Amino acid sequence: MRLIKILVLLMLPVTVLAQTDVYIGINSKGGSELLPLGIAAYQHDPHAKKEAKEVHETMRGDLMFSRHFDIKENGPEITISDYTKPLEQWEKLGIQYVVFGDVAIEGDDDYVIKIYVLNAITKAPVFARSYKGKQNAMRRLSHIASDQIVKELTGKRGIADTRIAFSNNATGNKEIYIADYDGNNFKKLTTDKSIAILPRWSKDGKIYYTSYRYNNPDIFAIDLAAGKVEPVAMTKGLELIGGVSPDGRSIVLTRSGTRNPTIYELNLDTGKSTQLGSNAAVDGSPSYSPDGRFITFVSNRSGNPQIYVMELATGATRRVTASLNWADTPQWSPTGEWIVFAGRTASVNPIDIFLVDITGTQIRQLTSDSANNEDPTWSPDGRFIAFTTTRKGRRQIYVMDADGSAPHLLVDVKGNSFTPHWSM
């Protein structure tokens, strides 16, 4: 099962190569529900042409990837001082809303980004925000603006300002890295020079992970804001991080037991740990439900490893997979309806990504490409899934829609990548 696979994974050699993929998104609810959105040219002062292009292209990519909009860009230019007649032309193109912006330099090295959304039908402004930052903040500010537009026009959360953490062995050791949801801003976070795996985001932006930096699998926390790494759980045995509670006050982990590795919950405020699993079987890979009342985990208590759900208050446990030969690494969807996991239908088959509903009555297979597809993780809006795959010959991180469509490479990075986790 996964606990054994993790130990094998820790010793895998480095391989090199990556590939860029072209992809087309598929809206699972049908194109007729997409909101008609125009993106007009962004204005800029003479010293901010490059920055205006970056903001425009970043927001264009964000809004297209969101799958909420039917985007057109062949309308006239708009300025906030002259928009009535241009909006009439956009309306003739079938557009309901138009996004445009203005980027200017202020002082020596500050930039001001102004983003507007106008209703092409009523000719009224519906969104107007101003953002200020240095040149290296242009992409981040663009992501924030995109998410605010998604929220304003759809009422739903955007994911443009989210990141994916993962382990990668390009240096010859496994270290923790992060990248923006679109693969940009790839950055190495650790220099443990050992085996660092299983990054898990908390709501406050910290990343918990397991590392052998002191020759034992212990749990550490990366405080991105403070720029430091601190130990969280250090014992003489196994400490594999599973997940962080929605309130950020506790973690679930797999710890060496008296007979078998089993699941514990660790209170981060008090340091007190409580055993949740049974030593009679191997239990592992725990993660929390979005309300924090349940965990899902894998156990071999019925023979082959399968997915289970436990209510934390009572300890009541039930199995939710039964028809598969093998199942592992479950992650509860942010919307609460589904659990995504890696599994296979027969021992001769490769590992694929599946969904099971929380009652265990529906199972859906999302991948079927003769590769090993593992370690799934949800985007915080529950509409996308990141995972590792060997479809190009080595382990890379891909992102797909939650129905299994539009899979694409996250980032072109050397080496093998493991155990991704999407920020909350």
C-alpha positions in Angstrom: 0.0 0.0 0.0 1.0 3.7 -0.1 3.0 3.6 3.1 5.2 1.1 1.6 5.2 2.9 -1.7 6.3 6.1 0.0 9.4 4.4 1.4 10.2 3.1 -2.1 9.5 6.5 -3.6 12.0 8.0 -1.2 14.8 6.1 -2.9 13.9 6.6 -6.6 16.7 7.9 -8.8 16.8 11.2 -10.7 15.6 11.3 -14.3 15.5 14.4 -16.5 13.2 15.9 -19.1 9.9 17.8 -19.3 7.4 18.7 -21.9 5.1 21.6 -22.7 1.5 20.7 -23.7 -1.2 22.6 -25.5 -4.7 22.1 -24.1 -8.2 23.1 -24.7 -10.6 23.4 -21.7 -13.9 21.7 -21.7 -16.8 23.2 -19.7 -18.6 20.2 -18.2 -21.8 22.1 -17.8 -22.0 23.2 -21.4 -20.8 26.2 -23.3 -24.3 27.9 -23.2 -23.7 28.7 -19.5 -20.5 30.6 -20.1 -20.8 34.3 -19.5 -20.0 36.4 -22.6 -17.0 38.5 -21.7 -14.9 40.9 -23.8 -11.3 41.8 -23.0 -10.3 45.1 -24.5 -6.8 46.4 -25.0 -5.1 47.7 -21.9 -3.9 51.3 -21.9 -0.5 52.3 -20.5 1.9 55.2 -20.2 5.1 55.3 -22.3 7.1 53.7 -19.5 4.8 50.9 -18.7 4.2 49.1 -22.0 5.9 45.9 -20.9 4.1 45.8 -17.6 0.7 46.5 -19.3 1.3 43.6 -21.6 2.1 41.3 -18.7 -1.0 42.3 -16.8 -3.2 41.9 -19.9 -1.8 38.5 -20.8 -1.9 37.2 -17.2 -5.5 38.2 -16.6 -6.5 36.9 -20.1 -5.0 33.5 -19.1 -6.7 33.5 -15.7 -10.1 34.4 -17.0 -9.9 31.8 -19.8 -8.7 29.1 -17.5 -11.5 29.8 -15.0 -14.0 28.1 -17.5 -16.6 30.7 -16.5 -16.5 32.9 -19.5 -17.0 32.9 -23.3 -14.2 35.4 -24.2 -13.9 37.6 -27.2 -11.2 40.1 -27.9 -12.1 41.6 -31.3 -13.9 44.7 -30.0 -12.8 48.3 -29.9 -10.6 50.0 -27.4 -12.2 51.5 -24.3 -11.1 54.2 -21.8 -12.9 55.1 -18.6 -13.5 58.6 -19.9 -15.0 57.4 -23.2 -16.9 54.1 -23.1 -20.5 54.5 -24.3 -20.0 54.1 -28.0 -17.3 51.4 -27.7 -19.7 49.4 -25.4 -22.4 49.6 -28.1 -20.1 47.8 -30.5 -19.1 45.2 -27.9 -22.9 44.6 -27.2 -23.4 44.0 -31.0 -20.8 41.2 -30.7 -23.0 39.5 -28.0 -20.8 40.6 -25.1 -22.4 41.2 -21.7 -19.3 42.5 -19.8 -16.0 44.1 -20.9 -12.7 44.1 -19.0 -10.0 46.6 -19.6 -7.2 48.3 -17.7 -4.6 51.0 -17.5 -1.1 50.6 -16.2 1.1 53.5 -15.2 4.4 54.1 -13.4 4.4 56.2 -10.3 7.6 57.6 -8.9 10.8 55.7 -9.5 9.7 52.1 -9.4 6.0 51.8 -8.3 3.3 50.8 -10.8 -0.4 51.5 -10.5 -2.8 49.1 -12.2 -6.4 50.1 -12.7 -8.8 47.4 -13.8 -12.4 48.1 -14.9 -15.4 45.9 -15.8 -18.3 47.6 -17.6 -21.8 46.2 -18.4 -22.1 46.4 -22.2 -25.9 46.3 -22.0 -26.6 48.8 -19.3 -23.4 50.9 -20.0 -22.7 51.0 -16.3 -19.5 50.2 -14.4 -19.7 47.1 -12.3 -16.1 46.8 -11.1 -13.3 49.3 -10.6 -10.2 48.5 -8.6 -6.7 50.0 -8.3 -3.6 48.0 -7.4 -0.1 49.3 -6.6 3.2 47.4 -6.5 6.7 46.9 -7.8 7.5 45.5 -11.2 8.0 42.0 -9.7 4.5 42.1 -8.2 2.7 42.6 -11.6 1.7 38.9 -12.1 0.5 38.5 -8.4 -1.6 41.7 -8.6 -3.0 40.5 -11.9 -4.0 37.2 -10.3 -5.7 39.0 -7.5 -7.6 41.2 -9.9 -8.7 38.2 -11.9 -10.1 36.4 -8.8 -12.0 39.5 -7.8 -13.6 39.8 -11.2 -14.6 36.1 -11.1 -16.2 36.7 -7.7 -17.9 39.9 -8.8 -19.4 38.4 -12.0 -20.2 34.8 -10.9 -20.3 34.9 -7.2 -17.7 32.1 -7.1 -14.2 31.9 -5.9 -11.4 32.2 -8.3 -8.1 30.3 -8.1 -5.7 32.5 -10.0 -4.0 33.6 -6.8 -3.4 30.0 -5.6 -0.2 27.9 -5.7 0.8 24.2 -5.8 3.5 22.8 -3.6 5.3 19.6 -4.5 8.4 17.5 -4.1 11.0 17.3 -6.8 14.4 15.5 -7.1 16.1 17.6 -9.8 19.0 18.4 -7.4 19.6 14.8 -6.6 17.7 15.1 -3.3 14.0 15.6 -2.9 13.2 19.2 -2.0 9.9 21.1 -1.7 9.0 23.5 -4.5 6.0 25.8 -5.3 4.6 27.2 -8.5 1.6 29.4 -9.3 -1.5 27.6 -10.4 -0.5 28.3 -14.0 3.1 27.0 -13.6 4.8 30.3 -13.3 6.9 31.6 -10.4 8.5 28.1 -9.9 10.6 28.3 -6.8 12.6 25.9 -4.5 11.7 26.3 -0.8 13.9 23.9 1.0 17.6 22.9 1.1 17.3 19.9 3.3 19.7 17.9 1.1 17.8 14.8 2.0 14.2 13.5 1.3 11.5 16.1 1.6 8.0 15.0 0.6 4.3 15.4 1.2 3.8 19.2 1.4 0.5 20.2 2.9 -0.8 23.7 2.9 -2.6 25.3 5.8 -5.2 28.1 5.5 -2.7 30.6 6.9 -0.2 29.9 4.1 2.2 27.6 6.0 3.4 24.4 4.3 3.8 21.3 6.5 5.9 18.5 5.1 7.9 15.4 6.0 11.7 15.4 5.8 14.7 13.2 6.6 16.9 16.3 7.2 17.9 14.9 10.6 18.0 11.2 9.3 14.5 10.4 10.5 11.1 11.1 8.9 9.9 14.1 10.9 7.4 16.8 10.2 8.3 20.5 9.7 6.5 23.7 8.8 7.6 26.3 6.3 6.5 29.8 7.3 6.5 31.5 3.9 5.8 35.0 5.4 8.6 34.7 8.0 11.0 32.8 5.7 11.8 30.1 8.2 11.4 26.4 8.8 10.4 24.9 12.2 10.1 21.4 13.5 6.5 20.2 14.3 6.6 16.5 15.1 9.9 14.7 15.9 10.0 11.2 17.3 12.2 8.2 16.9 9.8 6.6 14.4 7.8 7.5 11.3 6.0 10.8 11.0 4.2 11.2 7.6 2.0 14.4 7.3 -1.5 13.7 6.0 -3.4 17.0 6.1 -4.1 20.2 8.0 -7.4 20.9 9.6 -9.6 23.6 8.0 -9.0 25.9 11.1 -5.3 25.3 10.9 -5.1 24.1 14.6 -4.3 20.4 14.1 -2.8 18.0 11.6 -3.4 14.3 10.9 -0.4 12.1 10.3 0.7 8.5 10.0 3.0 7.5 12.9 4.8 4.3 13.8 2.6 2.2 16.1 3.4 -0.7 18.4 2.3 -3.2 15.7 1.6 -1.2 12.5 1.8 2.4 11.4 -1.5 4.2 12.2 -3.2 7.6 12.2 -2.9 10.3 14.9 -4.3 13.8 15.2 -1.8 16.3 16.6 -3.1 19.6 18.2 -0.7 22.3 17.1 -1.5 24.5 20.0 -0.9 22.0 22.8 1.3 19.5 21.1 -1.0 16.7 22.3 -1.6 13.8 19.9 -4.5 11.4 19.8 -4.5 8.0 18.1 -7.3 7.6 15.6 -6.4 4.5 13.7 -6.2 0.8 14.7 -2.9 -0.9 15.3 -4.5 -4.1 14.0 -4.1 -2.8 10.4 -1.9 -0.4 8.5 -3.8 2.9 8.3 -2.4 6.0 6.5 -2.8 8.9 4.1 -5.3 10.8 6.2 -6.9 14.1 5.2 -9.7 16.2 6.6 -13.2 16.8 5.3 -13.9 20.5 4.5 -15.8 21.0 7.7 -13.2 19.3 9.8 -15.6 16.8 11.3 -14.3 13.7 9.4 -11.2 12.3 7.9 -10.7 10.0 4.9 -7.8 7.6 5.0 -6.6 4.3 3.5 -6.4 1.0 5.4 -5.7 -2.6 4.6 -8.0 -3.9 7.4 -10.2 -5.6 4.8 -7.3 -7.1 2.8 -6.2 -4.8 -0.1 -5.9 -1.1 0.7 -9.2 0.7 0.4 -10.6 4.1 1.3 -12.4 4.8 4.6 -14.2 7.7 6.3 -14.1 8.3 10.0 -16.1 10.7 12.1 -13.7 12.3 14.5 -16.2 12.9 17.4 -17.3 9.3 17.6 -14.7 7.2 15.8 -17.4 5.7 13.6 -15.7 4.3 10.5 -17.1 3.1 7.2 -15.5 1.9 4.0 -16.4 3.8 0.8 -14.5 1.7 -1.9 -15.1 -2.0 -2.4 -14.8 -2.8 -6.1 -11.2 -1.8 -6.7 -8.1 -4.0 -6.4 -6.2 -1.1 -4.7 -6.9 2.4 -3.5 -4.8 5.1 -1.9 -4.1 8.9 -1.2 -7.7 10.1 -0.7 -8.4 13.8 -0.6 -11.8 15.3 0.2 -13.2 17.8 -2.2 -13.6 21.4 -0.9 -17.3 21.2 -1.8 -17.7 18.1 0.4 -19.4 15.8 -2.2 -16.5 13.7 -3.5 -13.2 12.1 -2.5 -10.5 11.8 -5.1 -8.0 9.0 -4.9 -5.5 6.9 -6.8 -6.4 3.3 -7.5 -6.6 0.4 -9.9 -9.3 -2.0 -10.9 -7.0 -5.0 -11.2 -3.5 -5.8 -10.1 -2.3 -5.9 -13.7 -3.6 -2.4 -14.4 -1.7 0.9 -14.0 -2.8 3.3 -11.3 -5.4 5.9 -12.2 -7.3 8.7 -10.6 -10.9 8.0 -9.4 -13.7 9.8 -7.6 -16.0 8.3 -5.1 -18.9 10.0 -3.5 -19.1 10.2 0.3 -21.7 7.5 0.4 -19.6 5.0 -1.6 -22.3 4.4 -4.1 -20.7 6.2 -7.1 -17.2 5.7 -8.5 -15.9 7.5 -11.5 -12.6 6.9 -13.3 -10.9 10.1 -14.5 -7.8 8.9 -16.2 -7.1 5.9 -18.5 -3.9 6.5 -20.5 -1.8 3.4 -19.6 0.4 5.6 -17.3 0.6 5.6 -13.5 -1.5 8.6 -12.3 -1.2 9.3 -8.6 -1.3 11.8 -5.7 -4.4 13.8 -6.6 -5.1 17.1 -5.0 -8.1 19.5 -5.4 -8.1 23.1 -6.3 -9.7 25.1 -3.5 -12.8 25.8 -5.6 -13.2 22.0 -6.3 -13.2 22.4 -10.1 -9.7 21.1 -10.9 -7.4 18.3 -9.8 -3.6 18.3 -9.9 -1.8 14.9 -9.9 1.4 13.1 -10.8 1.7 11.1 -14.0 4.2 9.0 -15.9 2.5 9.5 -19.3 5.6 11.1 -20.7 8.0 8.6 -19.2 8.8 10.2 -15.8 6.7 11.6 -13.0 5.4 15.1 -13.8 2.6 17.2 -12.4 -0.5 17.7 -14.5 -3.7 19.6 -13.9 -7.1 18.5 -15.2 -10.7 19.6 -14.9 -12.6 17.7 -12.2 -14.4 15.6 -14.8 -11.0 14.4 -16.1 -10.9 16.6 -19.2 -8.3 19.1 -20.4 -5.2 17.5 -18.7 -2.0 19.6 -19.1 1.5 19.9 -17.7 1.8 22.3 -14.8 5.4 23.3 -15.1 8.4 22.4 -17.3 10.8 21.3 -14.6 13.7 18.8 -14.6 13.6 15.6 -12.6 10.7 13.7 -11.1 7.9 15.5 -9.1 5.9 14.0 -6.3 3.0 14.5 -3.9 1.5 17.9 -5.1 -0.8 19.8 -2.9 -3.0 22.8 -3.9 -3.1 25.9 -1.5 -6.3 26.5 0.3 
